[in-house]
């Protein structure tokens, strides 16, 4: 089970990195007046954050 937890922890780190990248692009687009595109990326950001929370929850339950 330790191997699976390590894999999930790695996936969570990857999600955090993706969130940062998507957010940065969204903020740049917003600053450039591309409101619609920025909004879409902020929706993606929220979905990725939700996925990360769920993934972390599974990882915690695996320890229990």
PDB file of N, CA, C and O in Angstrom, chain B, residues numbered from 101:
ATOM      1  N   UNK B 101       0.822  -1.200   0.000  1.00  0.00           N
ATOM      2  CA  UNK B 101       0.000   0.000   0.000  1.00  0.00           C
ATOM      3  C   UNK B 101       0.863   1.260   0.000  1.00  0.00           C
ATOM      4  O   UNK B 101       0.429   2.305  -0.484  1.00  0.00           O
ATOM      5  N   UNK B 102       2.090   1.170   0.542  1.00  0.00           N
ATOM      6  CA  UNK B 102       2.972   2.335   0.550  1.00  0.00           C
ATOM      7  C   UNK B 102       3.293   2.804  -0.856  1.00  0.00           C
ATOM      8  O   UNK B 102       3.383   4.007  -1.103  1.00  0.00           O
ATOM      9  N   UNK B 103       3.466   1.881  -1.772  1.00  0.00           N
ATOM     10  CA  UNK B 103       3.761   2.231  -3.158  1.00  0.00           C
ATOM     11  C   UNK B 103       2.602   3.002  -3.778  1.00  0.00           C
ATOM     12  O   UNK B 103       2.813   3.980  -4.495  1.00  0.00           O
ATOM     13  N   UNK B 104       1.390   2.565  -3.503  1.00  0.00           N
ATOM     14  CA  UNK B 104       0.216   3.256  -4.041  1.00  0.00           C
ATOM     15  C   UNK B 104       0.093   4.661  -3.461  1.00  0.00           C
ATOM     16  O   UNK B 104      -0.219   5.610  -4.180  1.00  0.00           O
ATOM     17  N   UNK B 105       0.342   4.791  -2.150  1.00  0.00           N
ATOM     18  CA  UNK B 105       0.282   6.118  -1.533  1.00  0.00           C
ATOM     19  C   UNK B 105       1.337   7.043  -2.133  1.00  0.00           C
ATOM     20  O   UNK B 105       1.075   8.224  -2.358  1.00  0.00           O
ATOM     21  N   UNK B 106       2.516   6.513  -2.389  1.00  0.00           N
ATOM     22  CA  UNK B 106       3.578   7.316  -2.996  1.00  0.00           C
ATOM     23  C   UNK B 106       3.175   7.772  -4.396  1.00  0.00           C
ATOM     24  O   UNK B 106       3.426   8.915  -4.777  1.00  0.00           O
ATOM     25  N   UNK B 107       2.563   6.892  -5.147  1.00  0.00           N
ATOM     26  CA  UNK B 107       2.110   7.254  -6.491  1.00  0.00           C
ATOM     27  C   UNK B 107       1.043   8.334  -6.430  1.00  0.00           C
ATOM     28  O   UNK B 107       1.055   9.275  -7.225  1.00  0.00           O
ATOM     29  N   UNK B 108       0.118   8.197  -5.486  1.00  0.00           N
ATOM     30  CA  UNK B 108      -0.947   9.196  -5.357  1.00  0.00           C
ATOM     31  C   UNK B 108      -0.395  10.530  -4.867  1.00  0.00           C
ATOM     32  O   UNK B 108      -0.860  11.588  -5.291  1.00  0.00           O
ATOM     33  N   UNK B 109       0.585  10.485  -3.983  1.00  0.00           N
ATOM     34  CA  UNK B 109       1.222  11.713  -3.520  1.00  0.00           C
ATOM     35  C   UNK B 109       1.911  12.416  -4.679  1.00  0.00           C
ATOM     36  O   UNK B 109       1.842  13.639  -4.798  1.00  0.00           O
ATOM     37  N   UNK B 110       2.564  11.658  -5.520  1.00  0.00           N
ATOM     38  CA  UNK B 110       3.213  12.219  -6.706  1.00  0.00           C
ATOM     39  C   UNK B 110       2.174  12.837  -7.643  1.00  0.00           C
ATOM     40  O   UNK B 110       2.394  13.914  -8.196  1.00  0.00           O
ATOM     41  N   UNK B 111       1.057  12.159  -7.814  1.00  0.00           N
ATOM     42  CA  UNK B 111      -0.009  12.685  -8.671  1.00  0.00           C
ATOM     43  C   UNK B 111      -0.554  13.987  -8.098  1.00  0.00           C
ATOM     44  O   UNK B 111      -0.867  14.914  -8.845  1.00  0.00           O
ATOM     45  N   UNK B 112      -0.669  14.058  -6.785  1.00  0.00           N
ATOM     46  CA  UNK B 112      -1.143  15.277  -6.137  1.00  0.00           C
ATOM     47  C   UNK B 112      -0.177  16.432  -6.377  1.00  0.00           C
ATOM     48  O   UNK B 112      -0.601  17.559  -6.631  1.00  0.00           O
ATOM     49  N   UNK B 113       1.102  16.153  -6.298  1.00  0.00           N
ATOM     50  CA  UNK B 113       2.108  17.179  -6.590  1.00  0.00           C
ATOM     51  C   UNK B 113       1.980  17.658  -8.030  1.00  0.00           C
ATOM     52  O   UNK B 113       2.079  18.854  -8.302  1.00  0.00           O
ATOM     53  N   UNK B 114       1.762  16.737  -8.937  1.00  0.00           N
ATOM     54  CA  UNK B 114       1.571  17.097 -10.345  1.00  0.00           C
ATOM     55  C   UNK B 114       0.346  17.986 -10.513  1.00  0.00           C
ATOM     56  O   UNK B 114       0.380  18.954 -11.272  1.00  0.00           O
ATOM     57  N   UNK B 115      -0.737  17.663  -9.806  1.00  0.00           N
ATOM     58  CA  UNK B 115      -1.938  18.495  -9.872  1.00  0.00           C
ATOM     59  C   UNK B 115      -1.654  19.903  -9.361  1.00  0.00           C
ATOM     60  O   UNK B 115      -2.118  20.882  -9.945  1.00  0.00           O
ATOM     61  N   UNK B 116      -0.898  20.009  -8.280  1.00  0.00           N
ATOM     62  CA  UNK B 116      -0.541  21.330  -7.751  1.00  0.00           C
ATOM     63  C   UNK B 116       0.222  22.140  -8.799  1.00  0.00           C
ATOM     64  O   UNK B 116      -0.020  23.335  -8.966  1.00  0.00           O
ATOM     65  N   UNK B 117       1.133  21.489  -9.491  1.00  0.00           N
ATOM     66  CA  UNK B 117       1.910  22.165 -10.531  1.00  0.00           C
ATOM     67  C   UNK B 117       1.001  22.605 -11.677  1.00  0.00           C
ATOM     68  O   UNK B 117       1.156  23.706 -12.207  1.00  0.00           O
ATOM     69  N   UNK B 118       0.063  21.757 -12.055  1.00  0.00           N
ATOM     70  CA  UNK B 118      -0.882  22.106 -13.123  1.00  0.00           C
ATOM     71  C   UNK B 118      -1.744  23.291 -12.722  1.00  0.00           C
ATOM     72  O   UNK B 118      -1.987  24.194 -13.524  1.00  0.00           O
ATOM     73  N   UNK B 119      -2.204  23.284 -11.477  1.00  0.00           N
ATOM     74  CA  UNK B 119      -3.014  24.401 -10.991  1.00  0.00           C
ATOM     75  C   UNK B 119      -2.229  25.702 -11.116  1.00  0.00           C
ATOM     76  O   UNK B 119      -2.763  26.707 -11.586  1.00  0.00           O
ATOM     77  N   UNK B 120      -0.985  25.689 -10.704  1.00  0.00           N
ATOM     78  CA  UNK B 120      -0.163  26.904 -10.776  1.00  0.00           C
ATOM     79  C   UNK B 120      -0.019  27.389 -12.211  1.00  0.00           C
ATOM     80  O   UNK B 120      -0.120  28.588 -12.473  1.00  0.00           O
ATOM     81  N   UNK B 121       0.214  26.476 -13.134  1.00  0.00           N
ATOM     82  CA  UNK B 121       0.371  26.854 -14.546  1.00  0.00           C
ATOM     83  C   UNK B 121      -0.926  27.408 -15.128  1.00  0.00           C
ATOM     84  O   UNK B 121      -0.924  28.443 -15.795  1.00  0.00           O
ATOM     85  N   UNK B 122      -2.028  26.715 -14.870  1.00  0.00           N
ATOM     86  CA  UNK B 122      -3.325  27.153 -15.398  1.00  0.00           C
ATOM     87  C   UNK B 122      -3.701  28.508 -14.819  1.00  0.00           C
ATOM     88  O   UNK B 122      -4.196  29.377 -15.537  1.00  0.00           O
ATOM     89  N   UNK B 123      -3.469  28.693 -13.529  1.00  0.00           N
ATOM     90  CA  UNK B 123      -3.781  29.958 -12.878  1.00  0.00           C
ATOM     91  C   UNK B 123      -2.963  31.095 -13.472  1.00  0.00           C
ATOM     92  O   UNK B 123      -3.494  32.172 -13.744  1.00  0.00           O
ATOM     93  N   UNK B 124      -1.678  30.858 -13.671  1.00  0.00           N
ATOM     94  CA  UNK B 124      -0.810  31.895 -14.225  1.00  0.00           C
ATOM     95  C   UNK B 124      -1.277  32.329 -15.609  1.00  0.00           C
ATOM     96  O   UNK B 124      -1.319  33.522 -15.909  1.00  0.00           O
ATOM     97  N   UNK B 125      -1.623  31.375 -16.441  1.00  0.00           N
ATOM     98  CA  UNK B 125      -2.096  31.718 -17.789  1.00  0.00           C
ATOM     99  C   UNK B 125      -3.434  32.443 -17.695  1.00  0.00           C
ATOM    100  O   UNK B 125      -3.658  33.429 -18.397  1.00  0.00           O
ATOM    101  N   UNK B 126      -4.313  31.962 -16.837  1.00  0.00           N
ATOM    102  CA  UNK B 126      -5.604  32.617 -16.659  1.00  0.00           C
ATOM    103  C   UNK B 126      -5.453  34.067 -16.220  1.00  0.00           C
ATOM    104  O   UNK B 126      -6.151  34.951 -16.716  1.00  0.00           O
ATOM    105  N   UNK B 127      -4.544  34.304 -15.295  1.00  0.00           N
ATOM    106  CA  UNK B 127      -4.318  35.671 -14.820  1.00  0.00           C
ATOM    107  C   UNK B 127      -3.750  36.556 -15.919  1.00  0.00           C
ATOM    108  O   UNK B 127      -4.123  37.724 -16.026  1.00  0.00           O
ATOM    109  N   UNK B 128      -2.847  36.012 -16.742  1.00  0.00           N
ATOM    110  CA  UNK B 128      -2.306  36.798 -17.851  1.00  0.00           C
ATOM    111  C   UNK B 128      -3.391  37.130 -18.874  1.00  0.00           C
ATOM    112  O   UNK B 128      -3.470  38.253 -19.373  1.00  0.00           O
ATOM    113  N   UNK B 129      -4.221  36.136 -19.175  1.00  0.00           N
ATOM    114  CA  UNK B 129      -5.308  36.385 -20.128  1.00  0.00           C
ATOM    115  C   UNK B 129      -6.282  37.418 -19.569  1.00  0.00           C
ATOM    116  O   UNK B 129      -6.760  38.290 -20.295  1.00  0.00           O
ATOM    117  N   UNK B 130      -6.566  37.314 -18.292  1.00  0.00           N
ATOM    118  CA  UNK B 130      -7.473  38.284 -17.661  1.00  0.00           C
ATOM    119  C   UNK B 130      -6.897  39.692 -17.768  1.00  0.00           C
ATOM    120  O   UNK B 130      -7.613  40.635 -18.104  1.00  0.00           O
ATOM    121  N   UNK B 131      -5.606  39.833 -17.485  1.00  0.00           N
ATOM    122  CA  UNK B 131      -4.948  41.136 -17.571  1.00  0.00           C
ATOM    123  C   UNK B 131      -4.953  41.675 -19.001  1.00  0.00           C
ATOM    124  O   UNK B 131      -4.964  42.887 -19.216  1.00  0.00           O
ATOM    125  N   UNK B 132      -4.944  40.772 -19.967  1.00  0.00           N
ATOM    126  CA  UNK B 132      -4.959  41.180 -21.385  1.00  0.00           C
ATOM    127  C   UNK B 132      -6.373  41.409 -21.918  1.00  0.00           C
ATOM    128  O   UNK B 132      -6.552  41.691 -23.103  1.00  0.00           O
ATOM    129  N   UNK B 133      -7.373  41.288 -21.050  1.00  0.00           N
ATOM    130  CA  UNK B 133      -8.748  41.538 -21.460  1.00  0.00           C
ATOM    131  C   UNK B 133      -9.459  40.354 -22.079  1.00  0.00           C
ATOM    132  O   UNK B 133     -10.551  40.506 -22.626  1.00  0.00           O
ATOM    133  N   UNK B 134      -8.866  39.189 -22.002  1.00  0.00           N
ATOM    134  CA  UNK B 134      -9.480  37.975 -22.560  1.00  0.00           C
ATOM    135  C   UNK B 134     -10.331  37.310 -21.474  1.00  0.00           C
ATOM    136  O   UNK B 134     -10.020  36.214 -21.007  1.00  0.00           O
ATOM    137  N   UNK B 135     -11.393  37.984 -21.090  1.00  0.00           N
ATOM    138  CA  UNK B 135     -12.217  37.553 -19.960  1.00  0.00           C
ATOM    139  C   UNK B 135     -12.802  36.160 -20.138  1.00  0.00           C
ATOM    140  O   UNK B 135     -12.792  35.362 -19.200  1.00  0.00           O
ATOM    141  N   UNK B 136     -13.303  35.864 -21.303  1.00  0.00           N
ATOM    142  CA  UNK B 136     -13.945  34.576 -21.540  1.00  0.00           C
ATOM    143  C   UNK B 136     -12.958  33.420 -21.399  1.00  0.00           C
ATOM    144  O   UNK B 136     -13.252  32.415 -20.752  1.00  0.00           O
ATOM    145  N   UNK B 137     -11.798  33.573 -22.004  1.00  0.00           N
ATOM    146  CA  UNK B 137     -10.780  32.528 -21.907  1.00  0.00           C
ATOM    147  C   UNK B 137     -10.275  32.393 -20.468  1.00  0.00           C
ATOM    148  O   UNK B 137     -10.077  31.285 -19.968  1.00  0.00           O
ATOM    149  N   UNK B 138     -10.073  33.527 -19.819  1.00  0.00           N
ATOM    150  CA  UNK B 138      -9.611  33.500 -18.429  1.00  0.00           C
ATOM    151  C   UNK B 138     -10.639  32.781 -17.556  1.00  0.00           C
ATOM    152  O   UNK B 138     -10.277  31.968 -16.706  1.00  0.00           O
ATOM    153  N   UNK B 139     -11.899  33.078 -17.765  1.00  0.00           N
ATOM    154  CA  UNK B 139     -12.966  32.434 -16.985  1.00  0.00           C
ATOM    155  C   UNK B 139     -12.919  30.916 -17.168  1.00  0.00           C
ATOM    156  O   UNK B 139     -13.041  30.169 -16.197  1.00  0.00           O
ATOM    157  N   UNK B 140     -12.745  30.466 -18.386  1.00  0.00           N
ATOM    158  CA  UNK B 140     -12.660  29.027 -18.648  1.00  0.00           C
ATOM    159  C   UNK B 140     -11.489  28.401 -17.887  1.00  0.00           C
ATOM    160  O   UNK B 140     -11.622  27.333 -17.290  1.00  0.00           O
ATOM    161  N   UNK B 141     -10.348  29.079 -17.920  1.00  0.00           N
ATOM    162  CA  UNK B 141      -9.187  28.546 -17.214  1.00  0.00           C
ATOM    163  C   UNK B 141      -9.389  28.548 -15.704  1.00  0.00           C
ATOM    164  O   UNK B 141      -8.916  27.643 -15.017  1.00  0.00           O
ATOM    165  N   UNK B 142     -10.081  29.545 -15.183  1.00  0.00           N
ATOM    166  CA  UNK B 142     -10.361  29.558 -13.745  1.00  0.00           C
ATOM    167  C   UNK B 142     -11.316  28.428 -13.363  1.00  0.00           C
ATOM    168  O   UNK B 142     -11.246  27.906 -12.250  1.00  0.00           O
ATOM    169  N   UNK B 143     -12.200  28.053 -14.271  1.00  0.00           N
ATOM    170  CA  UNK B 143     -13.062  26.885 -14.041  1.00  0.00           C
ATOM    171  C   UNK B 143     -12.226  25.607 -14.016  1.00  0.00           C
ATOM    172  O   UNK B 143     -12.449  24.727 -13.184  1.00  0.00           O
ATOM    173  N   UNK B 144     -11.266  25.510 -14.930  1.00  0.00           N
ATOM    174  CA  UNK B 144     -10.356  24.364 -14.944  1.00  0.00           C
ATOM    175  C   UNK B 144      -9.562  24.327 -13.640  1.00  0.00           C
ATOM    176  O   UNK B 144      -9.379  23.264 -13.048  1.00  0.00           O
ATOM    177  N   UNK B 145      -9.095  25.489 -13.200  1.00  0.00           N
ATOM    178  CA  UNK B 145      -8.355  25.580 -11.937  1.00  0.00           C
ATOM    179  C   UNK B 145      -9.186  25.021 -10.783  1.00  0.00           C
ATOM    180  O   UNK B 145      -8.690  24.226  -9.984  1.00  0.00           O
ATOM    181  N   UNK B 146     -10.438  25.434 -10.699  1.00  0.00           N
ATOM    182  CA  UNK B 146     -11.312  24.951  -9.620  1.00  0.00           C
ATOM    183  C   UNK B 146     -11.502  23.438  -9.692  1.00  0.00           C
ATOM    184  O   UNK B 146     -11.504  22.758  -8.667  1.00  0.00           O
ATOM    185  N   UNK B 147     -11.660  22.924 -10.893  1.00  0.00           N
ATOM    186  CA  UNK B 147     -11.831  21.479 -11.056  1.00  0.00           C
ATOM    187  C   UNK B 147     -10.568  20.725 -10.628  1.00  0.00           C
ATOM    188  O   UNK B 147     -10.651  19.685  -9.974  1.00  0.00           O
ATOM    189  N   UNK B 148      -9.415  21.249 -10.997  1.00  0.00           N
ATOM    190  CA  UNK B 148      -8.157  20.607 -10.602  1.00  0.00           C
ATOM    191  C   UNK B 148      -7.966  20.656  -9.091  1.00  0.00           C
ATOM    192  O   UNK B 148      -7.513  19.682  -8.491  1.00  0.00           O
ATOM    193  N   UNK B 149      -8.306  21.782  -8.474  1.00  0.00           N
ATOM    194  CA  UNK B 149      -8.202  21.879  -7.009  1.00  0.00           C
ATOM    195  C   UNK B 149      -9.142  20.879  -6.342  1.00  0.00           C
ATOM    196  O   UNK B 149      -8.778  20.251  -5.347  1.00  0.00           O
ATOM    197  N   UNK B 150     -10.340  20.730  -6.883  1.00  0.00           N
ATOM    198  CA  UNK B 150     -11.283  19.750  -6.337  1.00  0.00           C
ATOM    199  C   UNK B 150     -10.760  18.329  -6.482  1.00  0.00           C
ATOM    200  O   UNK B 150     -10.876  17.516  -5.564  1.00  0.00           O
ATOM    201  N   UNK B 151     -10.187  18.039  -7.634  1.00  0.00           N
ATOM    202  CA  UNK B 151      -9.612  16.710  -7.855  1.00  0.00           C
ATOM    203  C   UNK B 151      -8.474  16.450  -6.881  1.00  0.00           C
ATOM    204  O   UNK B 151      -8.333  15.341  -6.366  1.00  0.00           O
ATOM    205  N   UNK B 152      -7.664  17.468  -6.631  1.00  0.00           N
ATOM    206  CA  UNK B 152      -6.543  17.308  -5.704  1.00  0.00           C
ATOM    207  C   UNK B 152      -7.051  17.056  -4.284  1.00  0.00           C
ATOM    208  O   UNK B 152      -6.509  16.205  -3.577  1.00  0.00           O
ATOM    209  N   UNK B 153      -8.077  17.778  -3.863  1.00  0.00           N
ATOM    210  CA  UNK B 153      -8.648  17.549  -2.528  1.00  0.00           C
ATOM    211  C   UNK B 153      -9.157  16.120  -2.387  1.00  0.00           C
ATOM    212  O   UNK B 153      -8.932  15.468  -1.367  1.00  0.00           O
ATOM    213  N   UNK B 154      -9.838  15.648  -3.409  1.00  0.00           N
ATOM    214  CA  UNK B 154     -10.363  14.279  -3.362  1.00  0.00           C
ATOM    215  C   UNK B 154      -9.240  13.260  -3.341  1.00  0.00           C
ATOM    216  O   UNK B 154      -9.308  12.272  -2.609  1.00  0.00           O
ATOM    217  N   UNK B 155      -8.215  13.493  -4.133  1.00  0.00           N
ATOM    218  CA  UNK B 155      -7.072  12.589  -4.187  1.00  0.00           C
ATOM    219  C   UNK B 155      -6.369  12.539  -2.830  1.00  0.00           C
ATOM    220  O   UNK B 155      -6.014  11.464  -2.345  1.00  0.00           O
ATOM    221  N   UNK B 156      -6.174  13.712  -2.224  1.00  0.00           N
ATOM    222  CA  UNK B 156      -5.552  13.742  -0.900  1.00  0.00           C
ATOM    223  C   UNK B 156      -6.420  13.017   0.132  1.00  0.00           C
ATOM    224  O   UNK B 156      -5.905  12.345   1.026  1.00  0.00           O
ATOM    225  N   UNK B 157      -7.730  13.161   0.000  1.00  0.00           N
ATOM    226  CA  UNK B 157      -8.623  12.464   0.912  1.00  0.00           C
ATOM    227  C   UNK B 157      -8.484  10.950   0.803  1.00  0.00           C
ATOM    228  O   UNK B 157      -8.461  10.247   1.813  1.00  0.00           O
ATOM    229  N   UNK B 158      -8.393  10.459  -0.416  1.00  0.00           N
ATOM    230  CA  UNK B 158      -8.196   9.023  -0.622  1.00  0.00           C
ATOM    231  C   UNK B 158      -6.869   8.582  -0.008  1.00  0.00           C
ATOM    232  O   UNK B 158      -6.790   7.537   0.637  1.00  0.00           O
ATOM    233  N   UNK B 159      -5.844   9.379  -0.211  1.00  0.00           N
ATOM    234  CA  UNK B 159      -4.527   9.049   0.323  1.00  0.00           C
ATOM    235  C   UNK B 159      -4.557   8.969   1.845  1.00  0.00           C
ATOM    236  O   UNK B 159      -3.962   8.068   2.436  1.00  0.00           O
ATOM    237  N   UNK B 160      -5.246   9.906   2.473  1.00  0.00           N
ATOM    238  CA  UNK B 160      -5.359   9.896   3.931  1.00  0.00           C
ATOM    239  C   UNK B 160      -6.119   8.648   4.398  1.00  0.00           C
ATOM    240  O   UNK B 160      -5.725   8.003   5.370  1.00  0.00           O
ATOM    241  N   UNK B 161      -7.178   8.322   3.718  1.00  0.00           N
ATOM    242  CA  UNK B 161      -7.971   7.141   4.109  1.00  0.00           C
ATOM    243  C   UNK B 161      -7.172   5.861   3.926  1.00  0.00           C
ATOM    244  O   UNK B 161      -7.390   4.892   4.654  1.00  0.00           O
ATOM    245  N   UNK B 162      -6.255   5.838   2.975  1.00  0.00           N
ATOM    246  CA  UNK B 162      -5.426   4.651   2.769  1.00  0.00           C
ATOM    247  C   UNK B 162      -4.492   4.427   3.949  1.00  0.00           C
ATOM    248  O   UNK B 162      -4.127   3.288   4.241  1.00  0.00           O
ATOM    249  N   UNK B 163      -4.105   5.486   4.623  1.00  0.00           N
ATOM    250  CA  UNK B 163      -3.215   5.379   5.784  1.00  0.00           C
ATOM    251  C   UNK B 163      -3.934   4.819   7.001  1.00  0.00           C
ATOM    252  O   UNK B 163      -3.347   4.160   7.859  1.00  0.00           O
ATOM    253  N   UNK B 164      -5.253   5.113   7.040  1.00  0.00           N
ATOM    254  CA  UNK B 164      -6.035   4.769   8.215  1.00  0.00           C
ATOM    255  C   UNK B 164      -6.207   3.321   8.424  1.00  0.00           C
ATOM    256  O   UNK B 164      -6.852   2.909   9.389  1.00  0.00           O
TER     257      UNK B 164
END
